[in-house]
Structures are given as structure tokens and as C-alpha cells.
Amino acid sequence: MEIQVKCINKTPRYDPHLRISNIGGVQGGEHWKLTVNEAIAAIEADQYRFYVGSGNQLVWVIVAEHEGHKYLKTEADGLHPNNLLSLNECP
């Protein structure tokens, strides 16, 4: 299932690889939110494919690893997950 990420929750950490704690959005009229660990598990199990953007300007959210820690970023990003970090805060 493909799901659009529309918001995130950040931690007060400065490391961009560890700053995102949750991702969320609206799917089928229902608000949803997952922890980063839940989202990583869903991606790795091929349960969900998350993306950011709309129309033909979308980029996929992928699992990356930095210094032994898994984190989420978009395919279009370099080392830092800026596309996700630029989203609004989830309620």
C-alpha cells in the first residue's frame, strides 16, 4: 500500500538522523501516525511504501543507516533527511 506522509514529529536532538520520532498523515479520511521504528518495520516488511509530495512531484521514503542507526529519509535527499524534516508537525 502506498501512503503519503504529510507530517512528522521531531525530537529536540540536533542529529538529523535521529530527529524524527513519528510520521503521519491522512489515509482514507482517517488520521494515522507511526513511530519511526514502526515505519521502518513496515517498509522492510514491504507492508507500506511511504512518499512525500503530490502529483508528479513525489519522492519515496526509504530506510537508511548512519553509524549503525536506521532512520527514514527520502530518495531525493543526500545524507540529511531534509524533505521529511521540512514537513509540518503532526498533531
N, C-alpha and C positions, 0 to 999 in steps of 0.2 A: 504494500500500500504506500502511495506517495502522499506525504503530508507537508504542508507549508509551515515553516517556523516564522512566527510573527513577533515574538517577544522572547526576552531572556531575563533571568535574574543573575545579578553579579554578586560576587563576594568582595570584601574590601581588600583582597590581595592585589598586588601590583603585577604579578606574573600573568601575562595574557593567557597562558596555557591553563591556568588554574582559576581564572576569574569568573568563568561561567558556572553557575551552580544548577540552573534549570533552563529548559527551553519550553516554549509553549506556543499556543495558537488557538485557532478555531477550526474544527473539522465537523462537517455535517451539522452546523449550528450549535455544537457543543464546545465549550472551552476545555482545553486539555493542557496539562503541564507534566513534564517528566524531569527527573533529575538527570544530570549528565551521565551518571553510571547506567541508569535505565535506558537512556537514548543510545548509548554506546552498545549495550547488550542487544537492543532491538536492531541496530544496524548490523552488528556482527552476526546475528541470527537470521538476517535477511527478512525480518518481520516488517520493518518500515524503511522507507527511503525518505529522508528529510531534505527539504530545499528552502532556499531563501530567495525572495524576489517574486515577480509575477510576469505573466505573459511570456514573451521570448527572452526575457532578461532574468532567467533563473539560474542559480548555481546550486550544486548538490552539497549537502553537509556530509563530511566524511570523518572517519576516526583517524587521528594522527597520534604520534607518540613523541614525547620530548623528555629526555633524561629519565626514561622508564615510566613516565606517567602518560596515560591515554587521555586525550582531550578531543573536543569537537572543533572543526574548522570547516570552511568551505573550500571547494576545489580551486576557486579563483584566488584564494589567499596564498601568500607566501608563508613564511614561518609563523606570523602572528594572525590569529583569527579575527581580523578586523570586521569582516562582513557581519559576523554574529554579534560582536561587541557593539556595533553601531545600532542594533535593534533597540526598540523601546523596552522598558521594564515590564515584566508580566505582573498582573495584579495578584 
